[in-house]
Structure formats: C-alpha cells, structure tokens
Amino acid sequence: MKSAILLIRPQQWVKNFFVFLPLFFDRHLLDAGYLVPAIVVFFAFSFVASSIYCFNDVWDAELDRLHPKKCKRPVASGKISPTVAYTIMGVLLVFAFVGIAVFFRADRQAMTGVAAVLASYFVLNILYCVKLKQIALIDVFIISVGFVLRVVVGGIAAGIYISHWIILMTFLLALFLAFAKRRDDVVMYEKTGLVARKNVVRYNVQFMNQVISIVATVTMVCYIMYTVSPEVVERYSSNYLYLSAIWVLLGILRYLQLTIVDMKSGSPTNVLLHDRFIHFCIVCWILTFVVIIYV
C-alpha cells in the first residue's frame, strides 16, 4: 500500500489547486454552487494525473534506476511490477471519468467539456512521456500547457468565463517553474555527467539562467499589466490591485534564489510545500486579494 501511494504521488495533487483559480478571481470561491463542481473536477484531474505517473514510472524504469533519487521510485526499485502499475493506472482513469459522468449527468455540456479537457491532458502527457519530453523547449511548454488545462477545466466545471489574463499568467508562471526544475537536471549533468533526461544535453546552466530571468521578468510585467488594466480595475471596482504585485515579486525573487543560489528547484512541489518564505508570500498575496476583491 505504501508503494502504491508513492506511485500515484498524492503530494503532487497540490498542482491541481489551479482548478480553483477561476472561482477565486470570479469571487465565487465560497459559493457551494460553484465550489462543489470544482472539487469534483479537482479529484478527477488528480486521478488522471496520477495515472500518468504510473505510466511514466513504468516507461522510464530503466533510466530511473541510474538516477540518485528516482531509483527509489516503486517500479524502478522493484517494489511494484509494471503489471500492477498499469492496473492502478486503469483504475484511476475509470474513477476519474465515471465520477465526471455521474456528477455532471444533468449538464451534458459541462460533462462533455470537462471530459474533453481531461482526455486531452491524458493524451498530451502520454505523448510527453513517450517522446515529447526528449525535445528541448517543447518539454517545458507542454508542462505549462498542462497547468493552463487545469484552469480551463475549473472554469468549465463551474461555468465561469476564463479571461486571457488568467491564461497568460498561469502559462508564464508554470513555464518559470518548469525551466527552474529543468535547470536542476542540467546542473547535475554538468557536475556528474548523469543524463537524467535525453534533452538535457541541449541545455546548459548559462542558457537556463538567462531563460529563467527572461520568463520571470515577463511574468512580473504581465501581472502588473493585469492589475492596472482598465477592464480589471472596473470589474473589481478597485485601483489598488497593483499592491498585490509586491508579494508576487517577492515570491519570484525567492524562487530564483532557491534555484540559482541554493539549487533546490528540482521539485517545485517540495519547494511550495516546505519553504516558509514562499508560504508567507502566498498567504500575503491571498489576503491582499481577498481584502481588495471580496471585502
């Protein structure tokens, strides 16, 4: 059971909280009529994501055995056989799609939209595991698209319009985190010669540092433009949204510090779960937004 839990990686489900972003920005986060469908989709998306982890661990088992950390994964270490991993994968997919069909049975349009996004995410990531993650740049862009799909499915489930600002900021933030994570593989490759991913030879630390800096800058500029854009100011009836940019800037700079100085960007999930400075920035950003758009 412990190995099965490690296989599906429930700690990675924190990424799927992006499905709640449309509710938060549309001021419906505490409205049960919007929140319950989003919660259902959150778990459905989590099951689909975990099914992909099962497939990935089987597909990459031989390469994982050469990695100092990934060698401890259940399939690579031999604690779970490929057959069992594929079985768990199938069960998770059934739970996800049956759950969506049952919950949204009265709303065919929402059911079709949610199922289409989940299926697209699954197919895209299977292709990523099999081939696309070997192509430099394409690999990180696919990761970013995955986060955009999380936001989109949350909006479809709750019946909320998704603005271009949310799409842009989600994509850019995910791109920033993906490049920071990939940098960790590059550093390990240049120090030890270990090829954690085949496309790592198409990157180097200098290139990664420049790309991360560029994406971080564009993300920050995009966020500030969002907070001062006329339609957003009018929608929230506030000229003070730009104050929340302070916490976004602090959070980005902290993550850059962890990436370049401390070299701890190998797992964005672990960083977001354990770094107190990041926690402080997120909490302050949420409180600032809550005060401005809710209170």
PyMOL commands that set and color helices and strands:
alter all, ss='L'
color gray80, all
select helices_A, chain A and resi 2-8+10-25+32-59+61-64+70-72+82-103+108-130+132-134+138-158+164-192+198-202+205-228+230-236+241-261+268-274+276-294
alter helices_A, ss='H'
color red, helices_A
deselect
rebuild
show_as cartoon
